[in-house]
Amino acid sequence: MAEMLTLSRHILQRARHHREASGDFNLLMSHIATATKVVSRMVAKAGLLNVLGKTGDTNVQGEKVTKLDIIANDMLQAMLDDLPMVSATASEEDVSFVPTSAGATSGRYLIAFDPLDGSSNIDANVSIGTIFSVRRRANVDCNPTEADFLGAGNELVAAGYAVYGSSTMFVYTTGQGVDGFTLDPGVGEFVLSHPNMRLPDTCKCLSVNHANRLRWMGGTRAYVDHVVSRAEPRYSATTGRYIGSLVADFHRNLIYGGIFLYPADSVTPGGKLRLLFEAQPLAMIIEQAGGAASDGVRRILDIQPDGLHARAPLIIGNTVDVRLYEQMVSVHD
């Protein structure tokens, strides 16, 4: 029988290579993983538990809140609240950050998360997910502030996501490559199924919302036309694949190879996706898998957010394709 390497064992094995490791990070990741297991169960049973549909409220982003948004958000905050190593959490659903009960002044970690990415697709049973990132506070033994969260993405110590699809997967990186784990419902554990994930060289999937074409800038139109017209052999097998759930589009492209575009346009010139909750963590993951992430001009991980809910365009996927997009923007925009 093949050895079963669980997420907890995997993190422990990695920690042995760091003399300064105290076990705090393993406990932190275990709590995040447990929260995603609960969310996965709720998503799978949503139609039976009367948790489909909207609450009637809007969040700080101006988006309609679903019942499962609230459940996922509350679950993640509850699971992190009693950890003394966590100082505060920040969520896409909340206006401000939330200090934890156990570690507000002394905790060294800060967690930012999108509790349920793609939640507008819940009622249609489309794959959705949870995205998170972990960073260290520069100073401890003091109350956390919003500024503590506003570092560039290259300061992250870990990032990951869970995707709730035909199976539930947990994918994460600590800057030592990317590993994917599949939830085994029989034992209730995430088990290593995709070790050392690397983005394939081929760009098989072009993920962009073509319905926004009239809003695109010249560089985006030029790039998409270049790919769709099969202007070079590299794109002879590329097909349009757009789910409209960022974590699902990203996960598919990580497996098959491809590029995801949510560019600046005439309606959202500053971009739509959130730096802290979506762009930064996925950028860390894609770079560790051999890809690249850009706002069309700059590397995502170099951008300093100016607020918890700062936004940016996101071009993410195979490095050569991201660089070609940047070239198109420099010429046409």
Residue frames as qw, qx, qy, qz and C-alpha x, y, z in Angstrom:
[[0.000, 0.888, 0.460, 0.000, 0.00, 0.00, 0.00],
 [0.392, 0.553, -0.039, 0.734, 1.38, 3.42, -0.96],
 [0.327, -0.275, -0.481, 0.765, 2.35, 5.73, 1.90],
 [0.044, -0.851, -0.464, -0.243, -0.31, 8.32, 2.77],
 [0.394, -0.029, -0.193, 0.898, 1.35, 11.69, 3.24],
 [0.078, -0.832, -0.546, 0.055, -1.13, 14.03, 4.88],
 [0.164, 0.857, 0.019, 0.489, -0.95, 17.82, 4.83],
 [0.542, -0.814, 0.171, -0.117, 0.06, 17.94, 8.51],
 [0.865, -0.231, 0.277, 0.348, 2.88, 15.44, 8.01],
 [0.609, 0.568, 0.178, 0.524, 4.03, 17.29, 4.91],
 [0.059, -0.917, 0.079, -0.388, 4.30, 20.59, 6.80],
 [0.728, -0.639, 0.245, 0.043, 6.11, 18.87, 9.68],
 [0.860, 0.088, 0.243, 0.440, 8.63, 17.35, 7.28],
 [0.379, 0.744, 0.065, 0.546, 9.29, 20.77, 5.74],
 [0.371, -0.892, 0.091, -0.241, 9.66, 22.32, 9.21],
 [0.884, -0.353, 0.117, 0.283, 12.51, 19.96, 10.08],
 [0.661, 0.376, 0.105, 0.641, 14.70, 21.87, 7.64],
 [0.006, -0.749, 0.039, -0.661, 14.24, 25.08, 9.68],
 [0.460, -0.048, -0.679, 0.570, 15.92, 25.15, 13.07],
 [0.113, -0.064, 0.286, -0.950, 13.84, 28.13, 14.15],
 [0.512, -0.289, -0.577, -0.567, 10.55, 26.30, 13.54],
 [0.220, -0.207, 0.645, -0.702, 8.40, 26.23, 16.68],
 [0.058, 0.314, 0.947, -0.017, 5.37, 24.33, 15.46],
 [0.219, 0.507, 0.319, -0.770, 3.25, 27.47, 15.31],
 [0.327, 0.360, -0.462, -0.741, 3.05, 27.46, 11.54],
 [0.188, -0.061, -0.963, -0.183, 1.97, 23.82, 11.40],
 [0.049, 0.455, 0.758, -0.465, -0.85, 24.56, 13.86],
 [0.238, 0.505, 0.000, -0.830, -1.87, 27.63, 11.89],
 [0.320, 0.233, -0.692, -0.604, -2.05, 25.74, 8.60],
 [0.096, -0.202, -0.971, 0.079, -3.93, 22.90, 10.28],
 [0.171, 0.516, 0.543, -0.639, -6.62, 25.34, 11.43],
 [0.333, 0.456, -0.284, -0.775, -6.96, 26.88, 7.97],
 [0.251, 0.101, -0.895, -0.355, -7.21, 23.41, 6.42],
 [0.023, 0.334, 0.886, -0.321, -9.87, 22.37, 8.94],
 [0.280, 0.521, 0.229, -0.773, -11.90, 25.47, 8.12],
 [0.365, 0.356, -0.548, -0.664, -11.80, 24.61, 4.42],
 [0.111, -0.090, -0.988, -0.053, -12.99, 21.07, 5.19],
 [0.160, 0.485, 0.668, -0.541, -16.03, 22.50, 6.95],
 [0.323, 0.541, -0.119, -0.767, -16.69, 24.93, 4.09],
 [0.207, 0.203, -0.846, -0.447, -16.31, 22.07, 1.60],
 [0.013, 0.293, 0.942, -0.161, -18.97, 20.07, 3.45],
 [0.227, 0.586, 0.399, -0.668, -21.32, 23.06, 3.52],
 [0.278, 0.456, -0.446, -0.718, -20.80, 23.70, -0.21],
 [0.139, 0.042, -0.951, -0.271, -21.48, 20.05, -1.04],
 [0.070, -0.464, -0.866, 0.176, -24.73, 20.09, 0.97],
 [0.037, 0.128, 0.066, -0.989, -25.76, 23.68, 0.20],
 [0.417, -0.154, -0.517, -0.732, -28.91, 22.71, -1.66],
 [0.573, -0.362, -0.735, -0.022, -30.06, 20.53, 1.25],
 [0.416, -0.361, -0.505, 0.665, -29.26, 23.00, 4.03],
 [0.064, 0.911, 0.398, 0.088, -31.06, 26.04, 2.61],
 [0.399, -0.685, 0.119, 0.597, -27.83, 28.03, 2.30],
 [0.448, 0.316, 0.495, 0.674, -28.06, 28.78, -1.42],
 [0.055, 0.851, 0.414, 0.319, -28.89, 32.27, -2.62],
 [0.240, 0.486, -0.190, 0.819, -28.17, 35.82, -1.46],
 [0.284, -0.384, -0.651, 0.589, -28.57, 37.36, 1.98],
 [0.050, 0.895, 0.418, 0.151, -29.85, 40.65, 0.59],
 [0.359, -0.846, 0.110, 0.378, -26.77, 42.52, 1.83],
 [0.653, 0.691, -0.171, 0.259, -23.77, 43.89, -0.05],
 [0.780, -0.357, -0.100, 0.504, -20.16, 43.70, 1.12],
 [0.250, -0.751, 0.108, 0.602, -17.48, 46.39, 1.20],
 [0.316, -0.103, 0.651, 0.683, -16.77, 45.62, -2.47],
 [0.455, 0.298, -0.061, -0.837, -20.35, 46.50, -3.42],
 [0.370, 0.088, -0.860, -0.342, -21.04, 42.87, -4.29],
 [0.768, -0.314, -0.099, -0.550, -24.14, 40.93, -3.29],
 [0.172, -0.426, 0.835, -0.304, -23.36, 38.63, -0.37],
 [0.710, -0.078, -0.622, -0.321, -24.36, 34.97, -0.51],
 [0.792, -0.545, 0.062, -0.269, -25.32, 32.91, 2.52],
 [0.946, -0.035, -0.075, 0.314, -22.25, 30.74, 2.02],
 [0.342, 0.651, -0.230, 0.637, -20.00, 33.85, 1.92],
 [0.433, -0.682, 0.245, -0.536, -21.03, 34.56, 5.51],
 [0.957, -0.277, 0.051, -0.061, -20.66, 30.94, 6.62],
 [0.831, 0.279, -0.143, 0.459, -17.17, 30.64, 5.12],
 [0.139, 0.696, -0.244, 0.661, -16.06, 34.00, 6.50],
 [0.623, -0.619, 0.206, -0.432, -17.31, 33.20, 10.01],
 [0.989, -0.116, -0.029, 0.087, -15.73, 29.75, 9.94],
 [0.673, 0.415, -0.223, 0.569, -12.26, 31.02, 8.99],
 [0.092, -0.687, 0.271, -0.668, -12.36, 33.78, 11.58],
 [0.804, -0.490, 0.117, -0.318, -13.53, 31.39, 14.30],
 [0.967, 0.028, -0.098, 0.232, -10.82, 28.84, 13.50],
 [0.553, 0.436, -0.220, 0.676, -8.08, 31.49, 13.67],
 [0.289, -0.805, -0.005, -0.517, -9.42, 33.52, 16.60],
 [0.773, -0.616, 0.122, -0.084, -8.05, 31.29, 19.37],
 [0.868, 0.194, -0.086, 0.449, -4.53, 30.89, 17.95],
 [0.415, -0.824, -0.012, 0.385, -1.97, 32.88, 19.98],
 [0.521, -0.189, 0.421, 0.718, 0.42, 33.08, 17.04],
 [0.206, 0.562, 0.551, 0.582, -2.17, 34.95, 14.90],
 [0.124, -0.215, -0.265, 0.932, -2.46, 38.67, 15.56],
 [0.426, 0.476, 0.201, -0.742, -5.27, 39.58, 13.17],
 [0.457, 0.290, 0.775, 0.326, -7.20, 38.50, 10.10],
 [0.252, 0.446, -0.110, -0.852, -8.45, 40.48, 7.12],
 [0.459, 0.329, 0.822, 0.078, -11.24, 39.32, 4.85],
 [0.062, 0.188, 0.526, 0.827, -12.59, 40.45, 1.52],
 [0.266, -0.623, -0.688, -0.261, -16.01, 40.50, 3.17],
 [0.430, -0.730, -0.375, 0.376, -15.11, 42.89, 6.00],
 [0.169, 0.967, 0.013, 0.189, -14.44, 46.62, 5.97],
 [0.090, -0.817, 0.522, -0.227, -11.52, 46.42, 8.40],
 [0.494, 0.234, -0.817, 0.185, -9.15, 43.82, 9.82],
 [0.758, -0.538, -0.138, -0.343, -10.16, 41.82, 12.91],
 [0.004, -0.567, 0.745, -0.351, -7.73, 41.34, 15.83],
 [0.671, -0.137, -0.725, -0.081, -7.85, 37.84, 17.29],
 [0.654, -0.697, -0.048, -0.289, -8.85, 37.10, 20.86],
 [0.915, -0.323, 0.002, 0.244, -5.77, 35.04, 21.66],
 [0.723, -0.091, 0.155, 0.667, -2.89, 36.78, 19.89],
 [0.231, 0.935, 0.242, 0.116, -3.84, 40.37, 19.03],
 [0.121, -0.953, 0.276, 0.029, -0.80, 41.99, 20.62],
 [0.495, -0.562, 0.646, 0.149, 1.69, 39.12, 20.71],
 [0.838, 0.298, 0.453, 0.067, 0.91, 37.09, 17.58],
 [0.260, -0.506, 0.470, 0.675, 3.44, 37.31, 14.78],
 [0.227, 0.181, 0.805, 0.517, 1.24, 36.15, 11.88],
 [0.396, 0.405, 0.125, -0.815, -1.39, 38.03, 9.87],
 [0.353, 0.220, 0.879, 0.234, -3.86, 36.14, 7.68],
 [0.375, 0.374, -0.103, -0.842, -5.71, 37.62, 4.69],
 [0.279, 0.129, 0.939, 0.154, -8.36, 35.61, 2.89],
 [0.504, 0.048, -0.328, -0.798, -11.12, 35.55, 0.33],
 [0.510, -0.119, 0.749, -0.406, -13.44, 33.16, 2.16],
 [0.631, 0.347, 0.694, -0.023, -15.43, 32.05, -0.88],
 [0.033, 0.441, -0.454, -0.773, -14.10, 33.14, -4.24],
 [0.199, -0.030, -0.790, -0.579, -16.56, 32.73, -7.10],
 [0.176, 0.254, 0.804, -0.507, -19.55, 32.72, -4.76],
 [0.476, 0.370, -0.032, -0.797, -21.80, 34.29, -7.42],
 [0.508, 0.240, -0.724, -0.400, -21.64, 30.87, -9.14],
 [0.240, -0.143, 0.870, -0.405, -22.79, 28.85, -6.13],
 [0.666, 0.261, 0.394, -0.577, -26.38, 28.39, -7.22],
 [0.731, 0.519, -0.306, -0.320, -25.20, 26.96, -10.57],
 [0.936, -0.250, 0.239, 0.073, -22.97, 24.37, -8.83],
 [0.599, 0.703, -0.266, 0.276, -19.79, 25.79, -10.39],
 [0.771, -0.145, -0.333, 0.523, -16.44, 25.14, -8.69],
 [0.138, -0.925, 0.064, -0.348, -15.56, 27.82, -6.13],
 [0.770, 0.041, -0.426, 0.474, -12.83, 28.14, -3.52],
 [0.458, -0.876, -0.046, 0.141, -11.03, 29.82, -0.64],
 [0.613, 0.548, -0.199, 0.533, -7.84, 31.85, -1.13],
 [0.563, -0.819, -0.051, 0.102, -5.49, 32.85, 1.71],
 [0.553, 0.568, -0.347, 0.501, -2.07, 34.32, 2.46],
 [0.711, -0.627, -0.188, 0.256, 0.14, 34.50, 5.53],
 [0.398, 0.674, -0.239, 0.574, 2.58, 37.26, 6.43],
 [0.597, -0.337, -0.471, 0.555, 4.63, 38.14, 9.52],
 [0.142, -0.977, -0.149, -0.044, 4.28, 41.34, 11.47],
 [0.475, 0.600, -0.327, 0.554, 7.37, 43.52, 11.54],
 [0.047, -0.371, 0.566, -0.734, 6.70, 44.36, 15.20],
 [0.558, -0.409, -0.715, -0.100, 4.99, 42.39, 17.96],
 [0.366, -0.406, -0.565, 0.618, 3.91, 43.19, 21.53],
 [0.135, 0.260, 0.054, -0.955, 1.69, 45.95, 20.20],
 [0.585, 0.482, 0.505, -0.412, -1.77, 46.21, 18.71],
 [0.492, 0.207, 0.643, 0.549, -2.05, 45.33, 15.01],
 [0.210, 0.618, 0.032, -0.757, -2.78, 48.06, 12.49],
 [0.751, 0.606, 0.203, -0.166, -4.00, 48.14, 8.91],
 [0.249, 0.833, -0.479, -0.122, -0.49, 49.11, 7.82],
 [0.495, -0.388, 0.777, -0.001, 0.77, 45.72, 9.03],
 [0.738, 0.335, 0.584, -0.040, -1.18, 44.09, 6.18],
 [0.486, 0.853, 0.060, -0.180, -0.05, 46.49, 3.47],
 [0.378, -0.558, 0.611, 0.416, 3.28, 45.02, 2.52],
 [0.481, 0.469, -0.553, -0.493, 4.23, 43.93, -0.97],
 [0.958, 0.006, -0.059, -0.279, 3.43, 40.37, -1.94],
 [0.664, 0.427, -0.556, 0.259, 7.09, 39.40, -1.94],
 [0.152, -0.461, 0.626, -0.611, 6.91, 39.58, 1.89],
 [0.867, -0.181, -0.053, -0.461, 4.41, 36.70, 2.15],
 [0.246, -0.451, 0.850, -0.118, 5.59, 33.62, 4.01],
 [0.260, 0.153, 0.951, 0.070, 2.85, 31.35, 2.64],
 [0.490, 0.247, -0.101, -0.830, -0.12, 31.35, 0.31],
 [0.119, 0.056, 0.984, 0.121, -2.68, 28.83, -0.78],
 [0.556, 0.029, -0.124, -0.821, -6.19, 28.00, -1.81],
 [0.393, 0.130, 0.899, -0.142, -8.83, 25.31, -1.54],
 [0.388, 0.129, -0.460, -0.788, -10.97, 24.54, -4.56],
 [0.519, 0.132, 0.722, -0.438, -14.35, 22.88, -4.05],
 [0.485, 0.344, -0.508, -0.623, -15.07, 20.87, -7.17],
 [0.847, 0.013, -0.465, -0.255, -15.54, 17.20, -8.06],
 [0.751, -0.298, -0.425, 0.408, -13.10, 16.73, -5.20],
 [0.228, -0.973, 0.030, -0.026, -11.76, 19.25, -2.69],
 [0.781, 0.235, -0.170, 0.553, -8.12, 20.19, -3.14],
 [0.374, -0.905, 0.034, 0.200, -5.82, 22.24, -0.91],
 [0.725, 0.453, -0.017, 0.519, -2.83, 23.81, -2.69],
 [0.340, -0.934, 0.021, 0.106, -0.16, 25.80, -0.88],
 [0.691, 0.442, -0.232, 0.523, 3.38, 27.14, -0.97],
 [0.523, -0.803, -0.049, 0.280, 5.83, 28.42, 1.61],
 [0.153, 0.892, -0.381, -0.191, 8.32, 29.53, -1.02],
 [0.319, -0.402, 0.846, 0.146, 9.66, 26.00, -1.52],
 [0.125, -0.048, -0.871, -0.472, 7.57, 24.95, -4.49],
 [0.597, -0.063, 0.031, -0.799, 3.87, 24.17, -4.72],
 [0.048, 0.000, -0.998, 0.045, 2.13, 21.03, -3.46],
 [0.571, -0.150, -0.215, -0.778, -1.48, 19.93, -3.85],
 [0.111, -0.016, 0.926, -0.360, -3.53, 17.75, -1.52],
 [0.483, -0.239, -0.561, -0.629, -6.86, 16.05, -2.18],
 [0.495, -0.277, 0.493, -0.660, -9.39, 15.62, 0.62],
 [0.342, -0.036, -0.933, -0.109, -10.02, 11.95, 1.31],
 [0.549, -0.405, -0.020, -0.730, -13.56, 11.99, 2.71],
 [0.848, -0.184, -0.495, -0.048, -13.10, 8.48, 4.13],
 [0.670, -0.209, -0.414, 0.580, -10.43, 9.58, 6.59],
 [0.151, -0.954, -0.253, 0.047, -11.14, 13.30, 6.66],
 [0.510, -0.592, 0.253, 0.570, -7.59, 14.26, 5.74],
 [0.475, 0.826, -0.217, -0.214, -5.91, 16.16, 2.93],
 [0.843, -0.172, 0.425, 0.281, -3.53, 13.69, 1.27],
 [0.072, -0.619, 0.475, 0.621, -0.66, 14.62, -1.04],
 [0.741, 0.436, 0.511, -0.016, -1.84, 13.98, -4.60],
 [0.544, 0.791, 0.065, 0.270, 0.03, 16.60, -6.66],
 [0.642, -0.572, 0.069, 0.506, 3.63, 16.94, -5.40],
 [0.350, -0.385, 0.347, 0.781, 5.88, 19.70, -6.73],
 [0.476, 0.725, 0.495, -0.045, 3.28, 21.22, -9.03],
 [0.279, -0.341, 0.358, 0.823, 4.80, 22.93, -12.07],
 [0.505, 0.653, 0.137, -0.547, 3.02, 24.95, -14.73],
 [0.765, 0.249, 0.498, 0.324, 3.27, 23.14, -18.10],
 [0.287, -0.281, 0.323, 0.857, 5.19, 25.00, -20.81],
 [0.058, 0.358, 0.690, 0.626, 2.27, 24.97, -23.23],
 [0.246, 0.148, 0.262, -0.921, -0.44, 27.64, -23.08],
 [0.009, 0.281, 0.928, 0.244, -3.52, 25.47, -23.54],
 [0.100, -0.736, -0.665, 0.078, -6.11, 27.78, -21.97],
 [0.101, 0.277, 0.029, 0.955, -6.91, 31.42, -22.59],
 [0.240, -0.605, -0.723, 0.231, -9.13, 32.56, -19.72],
 [0.043, -0.115, -0.037, 0.992, -10.72, 35.96, -20.29],
 [0.313, 0.592, 0.642, -0.374, -14.25, 37.33, -20.32],
 [0.283, 0.177, 0.553, 0.763, -14.80, 38.10, -24.00],
 [0.032, -0.797, -0.593, -0.110, -18.08, 39.84, -23.16],
 [0.288, -0.836, -0.076, 0.461, -15.94, 42.76, -21.93],
 [0.650, 0.186, 0.349, 0.649, -14.15, 43.19, -25.26],
 [0.168, 0.816, 0.276, 0.478, -15.67, 46.62, -25.99],
 [0.437, -0.899, 0.025, -0.021, -14.22, 47.83, -22.66],
 [0.857, -0.193, 0.118, 0.463, -10.68, 46.51, -23.27],
 [0.076, -0.836, 0.306, 0.448, -7.66, 48.70, -23.87],
 [0.622, 0.646, -0.365, -0.252, -5.69, 48.28, -27.09],
 [0.042, 0.518, -0.850, 0.087, -3.04, 46.01, -25.59],
 [0.543, 0.014, 0.766, -0.343, -5.58, 43.48, -24.31],
 [0.754, 0.531, 0.145, -0.360, -7.40, 43.39, -27.66],
 [0.432, 0.690, -0.564, -0.139, -4.12, 42.97, -29.52],
 [0.166, -0.376, 0.895, -0.171, -2.98, 40.13, -27.27],
 [0.647, 0.189, 0.647, -0.357, -6.27, 38.22, -27.39],
 [0.696, 0.638, -0.075, -0.322, -6.47, 38.65, -31.18],
 [0.204, 0.641, -0.738, -0.058, -2.90, 37.37, -31.44],
 [0.341, -0.166, 0.899, -0.221, -3.76, 34.21, -29.49],
 [0.669, 0.384, 0.493, -0.403, -7.15, 33.57, -31.13],
 [0.601, 0.700, -0.222, -0.316, -5.75, 34.04, -34.64],
 [0.938, -0.095, 0.231, 0.239, -3.10, 31.37, -33.97],
 [0.275, 0.934, -0.222, -0.043, -0.50, 33.94, -34.99],
 [0.136, 0.620, -0.769, 0.082, 2.30, 31.61, -33.93],
 [0.630, 0.019, -0.770, -0.104, 2.63, 27.84, -33.42],
 [0.071, 0.097, -0.746, 0.654, 2.62, 28.25, -29.65],
 [0.438, 0.140, 0.384, -0.801, -1.11, 28.95, -29.74],
 [0.415, 0.095, -0.720, -0.548, -2.18, 26.27, -32.22],
 [0.439, -0.278, -0.855, 0.017, -3.71, 24.19, -29.42],
 [0.011, -0.100, -0.482, 0.871, -4.92, 27.05, -27.21],
 [0.202, -0.544, -0.714, -0.393, -8.64, 27.20, -26.53],
 [0.241, -0.475, 0.131, -0.836, -10.88, 29.65, -24.71],
 [0.562, -0.356, -0.734, 0.139, -11.69, 28.43, -21.21],
 [0.056, -0.330, 0.280, -0.900, -13.36, 30.90, -18.86],
 [0.331, -0.410, -0.838, 0.140, -15.31, 29.76, -15.81],
 [0.200, -0.704, -0.117, -0.672, -15.75, 33.13, -14.12],
 [0.759, -0.651, -0.002, -0.015, -14.59, 31.73, -10.78],
 [0.169, 0.852, -0.489, 0.081, -11.00, 32.94, -10.32],
 [0.472, -0.483, 0.729, -0.107, -9.78, 30.09, -8.16],
 [0.834, 0.231, 0.498, -0.060, -11.27, 27.51, -10.55],
 [0.607, 0.788, -0.091, 0.037, -9.82, 29.21, -13.65],
 [0.053, -0.801, 0.587, -0.105, -6.44, 29.51, -11.92],
 [0.668, -0.287, 0.679, -0.102, -6.41, 25.89, -10.77],
 [0.847, 0.441, 0.297, -0.015, -7.26, 24.56, -14.23],
 [0.464, 0.843, -0.251, 0.109, -4.52, 26.66, -15.83],
 [0.322, -0.684, 0.644, -0.113, -2.00, 25.52, -13.20],
 [0.781, -0.039, 0.623, -0.040, -2.77, 21.92, -14.14],
 [0.746, 0.511, 0.402, 0.148, -2.97, 22.31, -17.94],
 [0.416, -0.123, 0.247, 0.867, -0.98, 25.47, -18.65],
 [0.128, 0.741, 0.543, 0.373, -2.55, 28.75, -19.66],
 [0.187, 0.077, -0.166, 0.965, -3.09, 32.41, -18.91],
 [0.108, -0.734, -0.657, 0.131, -5.85, 34.23, -17.02],
 [0.190, 0.252, 0.084, 0.945, -6.64, 37.86, -17.82],
 [0.127, -0.835, -0.523, 0.114, -8.66, 40.30, -15.74],
 [0.492, 0.204, 0.067, 0.844, -7.16, 43.42, -17.30],
 [0.017, 0.469, 0.210, -0.858, -7.59, 47.12, -16.78],
 [0.231, 0.490, 0.692, 0.477, -10.38, 48.45, -18.99],
 [0.011, -0.444, -0.160, -0.882, -12.43, 51.58, -19.58],
 [0.600, -0.626, -0.308, -0.392, -14.80, 50.76, -16.69],
 [0.770, -0.623, 0.051, 0.128, -12.21, 49.55, -14.17],
 [0.495, 0.770, -0.322, 0.242, -8.93, 51.27, -15.17],
 [0.198, -0.662, 0.635, -0.346, -7.43, 50.40, -11.79],
 [0.329, 0.104, -0.938, -0.003, -8.41, 46.76, -12.05],
 [0.685, -0.393, -0.207, -0.577, -11.12, 44.80, -10.24],
 [0.852, -0.188, -0.472, 0.125, -9.44, 41.97, -8.34],
 [0.475, -0.862, 0.125, -0.124, -8.20, 42.52, -4.80],
 [0.372, 0.658, -0.610, 0.237, -4.45, 42.60, -4.25],
 [0.273, -0.445, 0.729, -0.443, -4.41, 41.23, -0.70],
 [0.712, 0.001, 0.547, -0.441, -7.13, 38.64, -1.03],
 [0.873, 0.418, 0.232, -0.096, -6.71, 37.33, -4.59],
 [0.586, 0.765, -0.249, 0.096, -3.80, 38.66, -6.64],
 [0.102, -0.740, 0.632, -0.207, -0.95, 38.45, -4.11],
 [0.690, -0.259, 0.658, -0.156, -1.52, 34.86, -2.91],
 [0.868, 0.413, 0.274, -0.013, -2.11, 33.48, -6.41],
 [0.404, 0.846, -0.336, 0.089, 0.94, 35.39, -7.69],
 [0.333, -0.618, 0.699, -0.134, 3.12, 33.75, -5.05],
 [0.813, 0.039, 0.572, -0.103, 1.79, 30.33, -6.01],
 [0.767, 0.636, 0.089, -0.003, 2.21, 30.81, -9.76],
 [0.198, 0.838, -0.501, 0.088, 5.79, 32.07, -9.41],
 [0.485, -0.442, 0.742, -0.139, 6.67, 29.08, -7.25],
 [0.805, 0.253, 0.533, -0.061, 5.17, 26.87, -9.97],
 [0.529, -0.044, 0.519, 0.670, 7.34, 28.47, -12.67],
 [0.239, 0.725, 0.529, 0.371, 4.90, 31.10, -13.96],
 [0.224, 0.053, -0.093, 0.969, 4.43, 34.86, -13.66],
 [0.055, -0.776, -0.622, 0.087, 1.86, 37.41, -12.50],
 [0.260, 0.032, 0.104, 0.959, 1.59, 41.03, -13.62],
 [0.227, 0.662, 0.460, -0.547, -0.81, 43.96, -13.64],
 [0.608, 0.739, 0.260, 0.130, 0.18, 44.46, -17.26],
 [0.261, 0.872, -0.269, 0.314, 3.16, 46.60, -16.37],
 [0.140, -0.628, 0.650, -0.403, 4.52, 45.53, -12.98],
 [0.435, -0.006, -0.891, 0.130, 5.14, 42.25, -11.18],
 [0.569, -0.624, -0.363, -0.393, 2.18, 41.70, -8.83],
 [0.772, -0.424, -0.347, 0.323, 4.41, 40.73, -5.90],
 [0.444, 0.065, -0.118, 0.886, 6.24, 44.08, -6.10],
 [0.168, -0.601, -0.293, -0.724, 3.10, 46.20, -5.76],
 [0.124, -0.085, -0.645, 0.749, 2.50, 47.94, -2.42],
 [0.145, -0.659, -0.699, -0.238, -1.25, 48.06, -1.64],
 [0.021, 0.329, -0.166, 0.929, -2.58, 51.43, -0.48],
 [0.577, -0.219, 0.286, -0.733, -5.40, 49.88, 1.54],
 [0.513, -0.073, 0.833, -0.194, -6.90, 46.56, 2.60],
 [0.647, 0.499, 0.560, -0.139, -9.22, 46.53, -0.40],
 [0.075, 0.658, -0.442, -0.605, -6.78, 47.86, -3.01],
 [0.845, 0.395, 0.343, -0.110, -7.41, 46.48, -6.47],
 [0.121, -0.576, 0.610, 0.530, -5.25, 45.69, -9.47],
 [0.779, 0.401, -0.315, -0.364, -5.49, 44.18, -12.94],
 [0.644, -0.378, 0.666, -0.001, -4.30, 40.57, -12.97],
 [0.725, 0.516, -0.406, -0.207, -2.48, 38.80, -15.80],
 [0.498, -0.504, 0.683, -0.179, -1.32, 35.43, -14.51],
 [0.958, 0.222, 0.135, -0.122, -0.04, 32.19, -16.02],
 [0.869, 0.130, 0.144, 0.455, 2.80, 30.98, -18.22],
 [0.375, -0.632, 0.077, 0.674, 5.74, 33.37, -18.03],
 [0.297, 0.003, 0.546, 0.784, 6.31, 33.74, -21.77],
 [0.004, -0.635, -0.664, -0.395, 2.64, 34.60, -22.30],
 [0.298, -0.845, -0.309, 0.318, 2.52, 37.13, -19.46],
 [0.374, -0.454, 0.259, 0.766, 5.62, 38.82, -20.90],
 [0.198, 0.286, 0.644, 0.681, 4.06, 38.91, -24.37],
 [0.124, -0.818, -0.556, -0.072, 0.95, 40.55, -22.91],
 [0.362, -0.744, -0.065, 0.558, 3.14, 43.19, -21.23],
 [0.340, -0.133, 0.478, 0.799, 4.84, 43.85, -24.57],
 [0.072, 0.569, 0.678, 0.460, 1.46, 44.31, -26.27],
 [0.249, -0.866, -0.388, 0.193, 0.41, 46.77, -23.56],
 [0.403, -0.560, 0.147, 0.709, 3.64, 48.77, -23.90],
 [0.239, 0.066, 0.592, 0.767, 3.04, 49.12, -27.65],
 [0.091, -0.499, -0.686, -0.522, -0.73, 49.66, -27.84],
 [0.340, -0.778, -0.516, 0.113, -1.81, 51.40, -24.58]]
